Amino acid sequence: MNISIERDYLVMDGKPEFIFGGDFNYTRTPRRHWRDRMLKMKAAGMNTVTFYATWAYHEASRDAWDWSGDRDLGHFMDVIHDEGMWAIARLGPFVHGEWRNGGLPQWLMDELGPKVRTNAPEYLDLTRKWYEQILALVAPRLATRGGPIIIVQLENELGSAGSKGDDIARGSVDPEENAKHVLFYHKIIREHGVDVPIIDINHFPGKEAIENLVDTGGCYITSCFGREGEFPPMSTEKWEEHERPRISIETGGGMFVRYFDWPPYLHTQGYQGPIVKPEFIEAITYHNLAEGYNGINYYVFVDGQHCDDGGERMLPPRDMNFQAPITVVGSLRESYRIVKRMGWFLRAFGQEVLKSQPHASWINAASYGRAHPGLEAKADLFEGYHDEAESVPDHLRHVRKVECLGRATRGLNLSESNFAFLLNTKVHGSQWLRDVRLSTNPTGIPCEVWQEYPKLIQMGLPAQRNKCLPFYVRLAPGTFLEYSTAELLDRRPFGKGVQVILHADADEMTETSLIFPDQVNVKKRGEAMALWQSPNTLRVLSVPGADVQIVCVDGETPIRFVLMERNLAGEVWDVASPHGMRVAASNMRLLESRVDDGKTKVQIQTDERDFDLFLLTPSKPSLSGPFAEVSETYDAEFGLYRASGTVTLSEPKLEFSRKKEGTSYVWEAEVTPECLTGLRDLVLHAEYEGTSAKATLDGRLISDHAYGPHLFSEIGLRDWIGEGGLLRIEFENCRKAEVSIRPMVEFEAELDWK
């Protein structure tokens, strides 16, 4: 593969590419789970896995290198490649990554102490050995040599951050020394033939002169290192100054707990650390997109557990507890569904996004409705019924500007794609914005004339909600999505035409305008209203509801317009069929599928007994598998298959005893390997009103947690059960606790298309 750097984005084999990925630290997840986690990342629309290569994990004792088993980094990179994903390798030697000593081996700290992260010859000699070890694995796997690695990173946050819990220095106080330090590693990788771009997150002068450099950044809106932040206004300032592609290497996907703080850390929302709400992750992603980032990487995306004594001292000894979209046991948080909606959009419309640029004046938004209409009313709602209407000046007093920034493609709007990003999320809460109107203008010619949207409805933006709205997106030759108050999710072939999927809140009235070469036949499923506003313009008004709304428009290239409810859009999956990939939506995890002799084999994972499945397909399938019951319907006219029923779940009986020990509440049960029979894992889901919790199995720590009532805890038994023993869960300073047993199964189901 040939990789080049244009001013705005990376180009791979001549094609611009949007980088969308997440950090997955292989050191915190056993090897047997690597592929499972990557399949879930891939299912979220991700194309990239980012990882720290951690020195302490591979040379715990001097000259005793270990690259086997769970430490087989070469295999980890090969799995990434096998799944058709790219990789960003963060090579260190200092990585931070919530590792003890920032990932530097303890023996190194004992020998060199304050000389680490400096240009002391003895430190550089040892870091060269580290680089020679790691590059022996990385260099053959560069994308330019047929492997997955598209970007590497040298060192980490030199000059700005150290390892807070272990007193590792930030680097030299002399910026020139920091420059020499990073350039030392840069020389080593060039000696080993590393020719992919470098992403830099260090602070030193003169780095702009490094060839093949990609600009980066990151943002944690809430952090346990300082005050609770607030979202800054969106701006084009950095875009106007940029010279290289902007890829955020650390868009906050969560935040960890500061385990040692008592009382709770100042300025945090929950005990021991901030609670990162899913809408925060959505808002900062849209913020990055609006400002021109053409690559986004979440830190972290996969939660895990520290190896023995491997975690930074400020963290719990066992669980990282980062609130990541994929949990320590492999289940999915609500933030995963939010990222998936954005990931599918970027996967389907990434080329349009890449060609657009932040545009400060193209589009603006304002809210004309009162946030709380009843606050100014008289006590009796009918008392002022005959009062005269307010004058215009009074009416305009409550008009509020909506945080909005557009990405526009310079050119005529009937041939280019534009996107408007609206944010109504704040760390400290926001109000419902009613009657939101968007106005566009022809400055810079991102549109032809002045316009105001929407045309037929009043659009609202609920509190803590964000939107990315499309304008003039080409769907087929001569066919465009002029605008929509719903958000784009997916686009792909369907029969002889094109299927485009949008999503909105279940009770939200949406308005979508489609432009066609000619006025043709329209048929609709559900409560959607389709109105021809002109010979070429079709407006669709619809509320998603609990079902799927479909509007089919004939023509040289038939268009299927599909509108689904926002939560359902977070549960979409790709399913292979004899005629291409189809879109399914289900509470089950449809991780991978393949077609064999006219039948689709689907690998399914779930911890829920009841299931629901939507499948958009022009031909009727029949579902079979280890289900207790299945009910199926098929709408042949609109190509919508639906199945529901129950999954066969074995439920091991764990008999917990409960007792008080001082201020702790203790649950105990005997567990044996047999309780995992027929299961992928047996997960204990705990919620409690206390300060912290820890679980041991025959005295060995297997899980810990410090978010009290603010965030659930999960304990997976598969990785720890061994021969079994006494499971003890101690909830500290606790008044009340609930533990539920959640069997997780994985099985193969079949869709028969004959």
C-alpha positions in Angstrom: 0.0 0.0 0.0 1.2 3.5 -0.8 0.4 6.1 1.9 0.7 9.8 1.3 -0.3 12.9 3.2 -2.4 15.6 1.7 -3.1 18.8 3.5 -6.5 17.6 4.7 -6.4 13.8 4.9 -4.4 10.6 4.4 -4.5 9.1 1.0 -4.1 5.3 0.7 -3.5 3.8 -2.8 -4.8 7.0 -4.3 -8.0 7.2 -2.2 -8.7 9.6 0.6 -9.5 7.8 3.8 -11.2 8.8 7.1 -9.5 7.1 10.1 -12.0 6.0 12.7 -10.7 3.8 15.5 -10.2 3.2 19.2 -7.5 2.2 21.6 -7.5 -1.4 22.5 -4.7 -2.3 24.9 -3.8 -5.9 24.3 -2.0 -6.0 27.7 -5.3 -5.8 29.5 -7.3 -8.4 27.6 -6.4 -12.1 27.3 -5.4 -13.3 23.8 -8.5 -15.5 23.5 -10.7 -12.3 23.5 -8.7 -10.3 21.0 -10.7 -11.2 18.0 -14.1 -10.8 19.8 -13.3 -7.3 20.8 -12.0 -6.4 17.3 -15.2 -7.8 15.7 -17.2 -5.5 18.0 -15.0 -2.5 17.0 -15.4 -3.4 13.3 -19.2 -3.8 13.8 -19.3 -0.2 15.1 -18.0 1.1 11.8 -14.3 1.3 12.9 -11.5 0.7 10.5 -8.5 1.2 12.8 -7.2 -0.4 16.1 -4.8 1.7 18.1 -2.5 0.2 20.7 0.4 1.0 23.0 3.4 -1.3 22.9 4.3 -1.6 26.5 7.9 -2.2 27.5 7.3 -3.4 31.0 4.9 -6.1 29.7 7.6 -7.7 27.6 10.8 -7.2 29.7 9.6 -7.5 33.3 13.2 -8.5 34.2 16.3 -7.3 32.5 17.1 -9.1 29.2 14.2 -11.6 29.8 12.0 -10.8 26.8 8.6 -12.4 26.5 6.5 -12.2 23.3 4.5 -15.3 23.8 0.9 -16.1 24.8 -1.0 -13.1 26.0 2.2 -11.1 25.2 2.3 -12.1 21.6 2.1 -8.7 20.0 2.8 -10.0 16.6 -0.3 -12.2 16.7 -2.3 -9.2 18.0 -1.3 -7.2 14.9 -2.0 -10.2 12.7 -5.6 -10.5 14.0 -6.1 -6.8 13.2 -4.9 -7.5 9.6 -7.0 -10.7 9.3 -10.1 -8.6 10.2 -9.3 -6.1 7.4 -8.5 -3.2 9.8 -5.6 -0.8 10.0 -3.5 -0.2 13.1 -1.8 2.7 14.8 1.2 1.6 16.8 2.2 3.8 19.8 5.8 2.7 20.4 6.9 4.4 23.6 9.2 3.8 25.3 7.2 5.8 27.8 3.5 5.4 27.0 1.6 6.4 30.2 -1.5 4.4 29.3 -2.4 4.1 33.0 0.6 1.7 33.3 2.8 1.7 36.4 5.8 3.9 35.6 4.2 4.8 32.4 5.0 1.4 31.0 8.7 1.6 31.8 10.0 -1.6 33.5 10.5 -1.4 37.3 14.1 -2.7 36.9 14.8 0.3 34.6 13.4 2.7 37.2 15.5 1.0 39.9 18.7 1.4 37.9 18.3 4.8 36.4 15.7 6.7 38.5 15.6 10.4 37.4 17.5 9.7 34.2 14.5 8.1 32.5 12.9 10.2 29.7 16.2 12.2 29.4 19.1 12.1 27.0 21.3 10.3 29.5 23.4 7.9 27.3 22.6 4.9 29.5 18.9 5.5 29.1 19.1 6.0 25.4 21.2 2.8 25.0 18.4 0.8 26.7 15.6 2.5 24.8 17.4 1.7 21.6 17.3 -2.0 22.6 13.5 -1.6 23.2 13.1 -0.1 19.8 15.1 -2.8 18.1 12.8 -5.4 19.7 9.6 -3.8 18.9 10.6 -2.8 15.3 11.4 -6.4 14.6 7.7 -7.0 14.9 6.3 -3.7 13.6 8.5 -3.1 10.5 7.4 -6.2 8.6 3.8 -5.3 9.4 3.8 -1.8 8.0 1.0 -1.1 5.5 3.6 -0.2 2.9 4.8 -3.9 3.2 1.3 -5.4 3.1 0.6 -5.2 6.8 -2.0 -3.3 8.9 0.2 -0.5 10.4 -0.6 2.9 8.8 0.8 5.3 11.5 3.3 5.1 14.3 3.8 7.3 17.4 7.1 8.0 19.1 7.1 8.6 22.9 4.0 10.1 24.5 3.2 13.5 25.7 6.9 14.4 26.3 7.1 17.9 27.7 3.5 17.9 28.9 2.6 14.8 31.0 4.2 12.2 33.1 2.9 9.3 35.1 0.9 11.0 37.8 0.7 8.1 40.2 4.3 7.1 40.0 6.1 10.5 39.8 7.6 10.0 36.4 8.9 13.3 35.0 7.3 15.0 32.0 10.7 15.1 30.3 13.3 17.8 30.4 12.5 21.4 31.3 14.6 22.4 28.3 12.5 22.1 25.1 15.6 21.6 23.0 16.5 18.5 25.0 13.0 17.1 24.4 13.5 17.7 20.7 16.7 15.7 20.7 15.0 12.9 22.6 12.2 12.4 20.1 14.5 12.9 17.1 16.7 10.1 18.6 13.7 7.7 18.2 12.9 9.2 14.8 16.4 8.3 13.6 16.0 4.7 14.8 12.8 4.0 13.0 14.2 5.5 9.8 17.2 3.2 10.1 14.7 0.3 10.3 12.8 1.4 7.2 9.7 2.7 8.8 8.1 4.8 6.0 4.5 5.3 7.2 3.3 8.6 8.7 4.2 9.6 12.2 1.6 11.0 14.6 3.0 13.3 17.2 1.6 14.1 20.6 4.8 15.5 22.1 5.8 19.1 22.8 9.1 20.3 21.4 10.3 22.9 19.0 11.0 22.3 15.3 8.9 19.2 15.0 7.1 20.7 12.0 10.3 19.9 10.0 9.8 16.1 10.4 8.7 14.5 7.2 5.5 12.5 7.0 4.1 14.1 10.2 0.4 14.1 11.0 -1.0 16.7 13.4 -3.0 15.4 16.3 -4.9 16.4 19.4 -7.3 15.0 21.9 -10.0 16.1 24.2 -11.4 14.9 27.6 -14.3 17.1 28.5 -14.4 15.6 32.0 -11.2 14.5 33.7 -10.1 13.6 37.1 -6.9 15.7 36.7 -8.5 19.1 37.1 -11.7 21.0 37.0 -14.8 19.8 35.2 -14.5 21.3 31.8 -17.2 22.6 29.5 -17.5 22.2 25.7 -15.7 25.1 24.0 -17.5 26.8 21.1 -16.9 25.3 17.7 -14.4 27.3 15.6 -12.6 27.3 12.3 -9.5 28.9 13.7 -7.3 25.8 13.8 -8.5 24.6 10.5 -7.6 27.9 8.8 -4.0 27.5 10.3 -3.5 23.8 9.6 -0.9 22.4 7.1 -1.3 18.7 7.8 -4.2 16.3 8.3 -5.7 16.5 11.7 -6.3 13.2 13.5 -7.5 13.1 17.1 -5.5 10.4 18.7 -7.3 10.7 22.0 -11.0 11.6 21.8 -12.2 10.8 25.3 -14.2 7.5 25.2 -14.4 7.5 29.0 -12.3 8.3 32.1 -10.9 6.2 34.9 -11.3 6.4 38.6 -8.7 7.9 41.0 -8.8 5.1 43.5 -6.9 6.8 46.3 -9.0 9.9 46.8 -10.9 10.3 50.0 -13.2 12.2 50.3 -14.3 12.2 46.7 -12.0 14.1 44.4 -12.9 17.8 44.0 -14.9 18.9 41.0 -16.0 15.4 39.9 -19.5 14.3 39.3 -19.3 10.9 40.9 -17.4 9.1 43.6 -13.7 9.0 42.8 -13.9 10.3 39.3 -16.2 11.9 36.6 -19.0 10.0 35.0 -18.6 10.3 31.3 -22.1 10.3 29.8 -22.6 8.8 26.4 -23.9 12.1 25.0 -20.5 13.7 26.0 -18.7 11.3 23.6 -21.2 12.1 20.8 -20.8 15.8 21.3 -17.0 15.9 21.3 -17.0 13.6 18.2 -19.3 16.0 16.3 -17.2 18.9 17.7 -14.1 17.3 16.2 -15.8 16.6 12.9 -17.2 20.1 12.6 -13.7 21.6 13.2 -12.1 19.6 10.4 -10.7 16.4 11.9 -10.5 13.7 9.3 -9.5 11.0 11.8 -10.9 10.2 15.2 -9.6 7.7 17.7 -11.2 7.0 21.0 -9.2 6.5 24.2 -10.0 3.9 25.3 -12.6 1.9 23.4 -12.0 -1.5 25.1 -11.9 -1.8 28.9 -9.7 -4.3 30.6 -7.8 -5.5 33.6 -4.3 -4.7 34.8 -1.8 -7.6 34.9 -0.5 -8.2 38.4 1.0 -5.0 39.7 0.8 -3.4 36.3 -1.6 -0.6 36.9 -0.6 3.0 37.7 -0.6 3.4 41.5 -3.5 5.9 41.4 -5.8 3.2 39.9 -7.6 0.2 41.3 -5.3 -2.8 41.4 -7.3 -5.0 39.0 -9.9 -3.3 36.8 -9.1 -0.3 34.7 -12.7 1.0 35.0 -12.5 3.4 32.1 -16.2 3.4 31.3 -15.2 2.3 27.8 -17.9 1.5 25.2 -16.8 -2.2 25.3 -16.7 -3.4 28.9 -14.2 -5.6 30.6 -16.3 -8.7 30.0 -17.1 -7.7 26.3 -20.6 -6.3 26.8 -21.7 -3.0 25.3 -22.4 0.2 27.0 -24.8 2.9 25.6 -21.7 4.8 24.4 -21.0 1.9 22.1 -24.4 2.4 20.4 -23.7 6.2 20.0 -20.3 5.5 18.5 -21.8 2.9 16.2 -24.3 5.4 14.7 -21.5 7.8 14.0 -19.2 5.0 12.7 -21.8 3.7 10.2 -22.4 7.2 9.0 -18.6 7.8 8.5 -18.2 4.4 6.8 -21.0 5.1 4.3 -20.5 8.9 3.7 -16.8 9.3 4.6 -15.8 10.4 1.2 -18.4 13.2 1.3 -17.1 14.3 4.7 -13.5 14.2 3.6 -14.2 16.5 0.7 -16.0 19.1 2.9 -14.3 21.7 5.0 -15.3 23.7 8.1 -17.1 26.8 7.0 -17.8 29.6 9.5 -20.6 31.5 7.7 -22.4 29.0 5.5 -25.0 27.9 8.1 -26.4 29.3 11.3 -29.1 28.0 13.7 -31.4 29.7 16.2 -34.1 28.5 18.6 -37.3 30.6 18.4 -39.4 28.7 21.0 -39.4 29.3 24.7 -37.4 26.8 26.7 -40.2 26.5 29.3 -43.4 28.0 27.8 -45.4 27.8 31.0 -43.0 29.7 33.3 -44.4 33.1 32.4 -48.0 32.1 32.3 -50.5 33.2 34.9 -51.6 30.8 37.6 -54.9 30.1 35.7 -54.0 29.0 32.2 -57.3 30.4 30.9 -57.0 33.7 32.7 -55.1 35.5 29.9 -56.8 33.6 27.0 -58.1 36.8 25.3 -55.0 38.8 25.9 -53.4 40.3 22.8 -50.4 38.6 21.3 -46.9 39.7 22.3 -45.3 42.4 20.2 -42.4 41.3 18.0 -39.6 42.8 20.1 -40.9 40.9 23.2 -41.1 37.7 21.1 -37.5 38.0 20.0 -36.2 38.4 23.5 -36.0 34.7 24.0 -34.5 33.8 20.6 -31.3 31.9 21.3 -28.4 31.1 19.1 -27.8 27.3 18.7 -24.2 26.0 18.7 -23.8 25.2 15.1 -20.9 24.8 12.6 -21.0 23.5 9.0 -18.7 21.5 6.8 -19.3 22.5 3.2 -17.8 21.6 -0.1 -17.0 24.6 -2.2 -19.1 24.3 -5.3 -22.7 24.3 -6.4 -25.0 22.7 -3.8 -26.6 20.4 -6.4 -23.3 18.6 -6.9 -21.7 18.7 -3.5 -22.3 17.5 0.1 -22.6 19.6 3.1 -23.1 18.8 6.8 -24.4 20.9 9.7 -23.4 20.0 13.3 -25.7 21.1 16.1 -24.7 20.7 19.7 -26.9 21.0 22.7 -24.9 19.0 25.2 -23.2 20.6 28.2 -21.4 19.0 31.1 -23.6 20.9 33.5 -26.8 20.4 31.6 -28.7 22.1 28.8 -32.3 23.1 28.0 -34.6 21.8 25.4 -34.4 24.0 22.3 -37.7 24.4 20.5 -38.5 25.6 17.0 -34.9 25.4 15.8 -34.4 27.0 12.3 -31.3 26.8 10.2 -30.4 29.4 7.7 -27.9 29.0 4.9 -26.3 31.6 2.6 -24.3 31.5 -0.6 -21.0 32.8 0.9 -18.2 30.9 -0.6 -20.9 29.2 -2.7 -21.6 26.2 -0.5 -25.2 26.8 -1.5 -26.8 28.7 -4.4 -29.3 30.9 -2.6 -30.4 32.0 0.8 -32.5 29.2 2.4 -34.2 28.5 5.7 -34.8 25.0 7.1 -36.9 23.0 7.8 -39.8 24.0 5.5 -42.8 22.3 6.9 -42.3 21.4 10.5 -40.9 22.8 13.8 -37.6 21.1 14.7 -36.6 20.6 18.3 -33.2 19.8 19.8 -33.8 18.1 23.2 -31.6 18.7 26.2 -28.2 16.9 25.9 -28.8 16.0 22.3 -26.7 16.6 19.2 -27.2 16.3 15.5 -25.3 16.0 12.2 -27.7 17.1 9.5 -27.1 16.5 5.7 -27.5 18.9 2.9 -27.3 18.0 -0.9 -25.9 14.5 -0.5 -25.8 12.6 -3.8 -27.6 9.3 -3.6 -27.6 8.3 -7.3 -27.1 10.1 -10.6 -29.5 13.0 -10.7 -30.8 12.1 -7.2 -30.0 14.0 -4.1 -31.0 14.2 -0.4 -31.6 18.0 -0.3 -31.8 18.1 3.5 -33.2 16.2 6.4 -33.9 16.9 10.1 -33.0 13.2 10.7 -29.4 11.9 10.8 -27.8 9.7 8.2 -26.8 6.2 9.1 -26.1 4.1 6.0 -26.2 3.9 2.3 -25.8 0.8 0.1 -27.2 -1.0 -2.9 -30.6 -2.7 -2.6 -31.8 -4.7 -5.6 -31.4 -2.4 -8.6 -31.5 0.7 -6.5 -30.0 2.4 -3.5 -31.1 2.2 0.1 -30.4 5.1 2.4 -31.1 4.8 6.2 -31.7 7.8 8.6 -32.6 7.8 12.2 -34.3 10.1 14.8 -36.0 10.0 18.2 -39.0 7.6 18.3 -41.5 10.5 18.8 -39.8 13.1 16.6 -41.5 14.5 13.6 -38.9 14.5 10.8 -38.7 16.3 7.5 -36.7 15.1 4.5 -36.4 16.6 1.1 -35.4 14.4 -1.9 -34.6 15.7 -5.4 -35.3 13.4 -8.4 -34.8 13.9 -12.2 -38.5 13.2 -12.7 -41.7 12.8 -10.8 -42.3 9.1 -10.4 -44.3 6.6 -8.4 -44.0 6.6 -4.6 -45.1 3.9 -2.2 -44.8 4.0 1.6 -44.8 1.7 4.6 -46.0 3.0 7.9 -47.3 6.5 8.8 -44.9 8.4 6.5 -46.4 11.2 4.4 -44.8 11.8 1.0 -45.6 15.1 -0.8 -44.4 16.2 -4.2 -43.5 19.9 -3.6 -42.5 20.3 -7.3 -42.0 18.0 -10.3 -38.6 17.2 -8.9 -38.8 17.6 -5.1 -40.4 15.0 -2.8 -40.8 15.9 0.9 -41.2 13.1 3.4 -42.7 13.7 6.8 -42.5 10.9 9.3 -42.2 9.9 12.9 -40.0 6.8 13.4 -42.1 5.1 16.1 -41.3 1.6 17.2 -41.5 0.2 13.7 -39.4 0.9 10.5 -40.7 3.5 8.1 -39.9 2.9 4.4 -40.6 5.1 1.3 -39.8 3.6 -2.1 -39.4 5.9 -5.1 -39.3 4.4 -8.6 -37.0 5.7 -11.3 -34.0 4.8 -13.3 -32.2 4.3 -10.0 -34.9 3.3 -7.4 -34.4 4.8 -4.0 -35.4 3.2 -0.7 -35.7 5.8 2.1 -35.6 4.1 5.5 -36.3 5.9 8.8 -35.7 4.1 12.1 -35.8 5.0 15.7 -32.5 6.3 17.2 -32.1 3.5 19.7 -32.7 0.8 17.1 -30.1 2.5 14.8 -27.6 1.9 17.6 -28.2 -1.9 17.2 -27.5 -2.3 13.5 -25.4 -5.2 12.2 -24.1 -6.3 8.8 -25.4 -9.7 7.6 -24.2 -11.5 4.6 -26.7 -12.8 2.0 -26.4 -14.5 -1.4 -26.9 -11.0 -3.0 -24.7 -8.8 -0.8 -24.5 -7.4 2.7 -27.8 -6.6 4.3 -28.7 -4.4 7.3 -30.1 -6.0 10.4 -31.1 -4.4 13.7 -31.2 -6.6 16.8 -30.5 -6.6 20.5 -28.5 -9.7 19.8 -24.9 -9.2 18.7 -24.6 -10.5 15.1 -20.8 -10.4 15.1 -20.0 -12.1 11.8 -21.8 -14.0 9.0 -20.9 -16.0 5.9 -22.9 -17.5 3.1 -22.7 -21.3 2.5 -24.8 -23.1 -0.1 -27.5 -20.5 -0.2 -27.6 -20.2 3.6 -26.2 -17.5 5.9 -24.4 -18.7 9.0 -24.5 -16.0 11.7 -22.4 -16.0 14.8 -24.6 -14.6 17.6 -23.7 -13.5 21.1 -26.2 -12.4 23.7 -27.0 -12.3 27.4 -30.7 -11.5 26.9 -33.4 -14.2 26.8 -35.9 -12.3 24.5 -34.7 -11.1 21.1 -36.0 -9.0 18.3 -34.6 -8.9 14.8 -35.3 -6.6 11.8 -33.7 -7.4 8.4 -33.9 -5.2 5.3 -33.9 -7.7 2.5 -35.6 -8.1 -0.9 -36.0 -11.9 -0.4 -37.5 -13.8 2.5 -35.3 -15.8 4.8 -36.1 -18.3 7.5 -34.3 -18.2 10.8 -33.3 -21.3 12.8 -30.9 -22.0 15.6 -30.9 -22.8 19.4 -34.0 -20.7 20.0 -36.8 -21.7 22.4 -39.3 -20.1 20.0 -39.3 -17.9 16.9 -42.1 -15.8 15.3 -41.4 -14.5 11.8 -43.1 -12.1 9.4 -42.1 -10.7 6.0 -43.3 -7.7 4.1 -42.5 -8.7 0.6 -43.6 -5.3 -0.9 -41.2 -3.3 1.2 -38.5 -5.9 1.8 -38.7 -6.0 5.6 -38.2 -9.3 7.5 -38.9 -9.4 11.3 -38.3 -12.2 13.8 -38.8 -12.3 17.5 -38.7 -15.0 20.2 -36.5 -16.3 23.0 -33.0 -17.6 23.2 -32.2 -20.8 25.2 -30.2 -19.7 28.2 -28.9 -22.0 30.8 -29.0 -20.4 34.2 -26.5 -21.7 36.8 -27.8 -21.5 40.3 -25.4 -19.6 42.5 -26.5 -19.6 46.1 -25.2 -16.4 47.7 -25.0 -15.9 51.4 -25.1 -12.3 52.6 -23.7 -10.8 55.8 -22.5 -7.6 57.3 -18.9 -7.2 58.3 -18.4 -3.9 60.0 -19.4 -1.3 57.3 -19.0 -3.8 54.5 -21.8 -5.9 52.9 -20.4 -9.3 51.8 -21.9 -11.8 49.3 -20.4 -15.3 49.1 -21.0 -18.3 47.0 -19.2 -21.5 46.0 -18.5 -21.7 42.2 -17.3 -24.6 40.1 -16.2 -24.9 36.4 -19.5 -26.6 35.7 -21.4 -23.4 36.1 -19.9 -22.3 32.8 -21.2 -25.3 30.9 -22.8 -24.1 27.6 -21.8 -20.5 28.2 -19.3 -18.1 26.8 -19.1 -16.5 30.2 -21.0 -16.1 33.4 -21.2 -12.4 34.2 -22.2 -11.0 37.6 -23.8 -7.6 37.3 -23.6 -5.6 40.5 -25.1 -2.3 41.6 -24.5 -1.0 45.1 -24.7 2.1 47.4 -21.2 2.2 48.7 -17.8 3.5 48.1 -16.1 0.6 46.4 -16.2 -3.1 45.8 -13.8 -6.0 45.2 -14.3 -9.6 44.3 -12.0 -12.5 45.2 -12.0 -16.2 44.2 -10.3 -18.3 46.8 -8.5 -15.2 48.0 -7.3 -14.0 44.6 -8.4 -10.6 43.5 -10.4 -10.9 40.3 -12.3 -7.6 40.1 -12.5 -4.2 41.8 -14.6 -1.2 41.4 -14.8 2.3 42.9 -17.8 4.1 41.4 -20.3 3.2 44.0 -23.9 3.8 42.9 -22.8 5.9 39.8 -21.8 3.1 37.5 -22.5 -0.7 37.4 -19.8 -3.3 38.0 -19.3 -6.5 36.0 -17.5 -9.6 37.1 -16.7 -12.2 34.5 -15.9 -15.7 35.8 -14.6 -17.3 32.6 -11.1 -15.9 32.9 -10.7 -16.7 36.6 -12.7 -19.7 37.6 -9.9 -22.4 37.3 -10.9 -25.2 39.6 -13.5 -23.1 41.3 -13.7 -22.0 44.9 -15.2 -19.4 47.2 -16.4 -16.3 45.4 -16.5 -13.4 47.8 -17.8 -9.9 46.8 -17.2 -7.2 49.4 -19.1 -3.9 49.1 -17.3 -1.4 51.2 -19.1 1.3 53.3 -22.3 -0.2 51.8 -25.9 -0.1 52.8 -27.5 -1.8 49.9 -26.3 -4.1 47.0 -27.9 -6.1 44.2 -26.1 -8.8 42.2 -27.8 -10.3 39.1 -26.5 -13.4 37.2 -26.2 -12.8 33.4 -25.3 -15.9 31.4 -23.6 -15.0 28.1 -24.0 -17.4 25.2 -22.5 -17.6 21.8 -24.0 -19.8 19.1 -24.5 -20.1 15.3 -27.9 -19.4 13.8 -28.9 -19.9 10.2 -30.8 -17.8 7.7 -32.2 -20.0 4.9 -32.9 -18.0 1.7 -34.3 -20.9 -0.3 
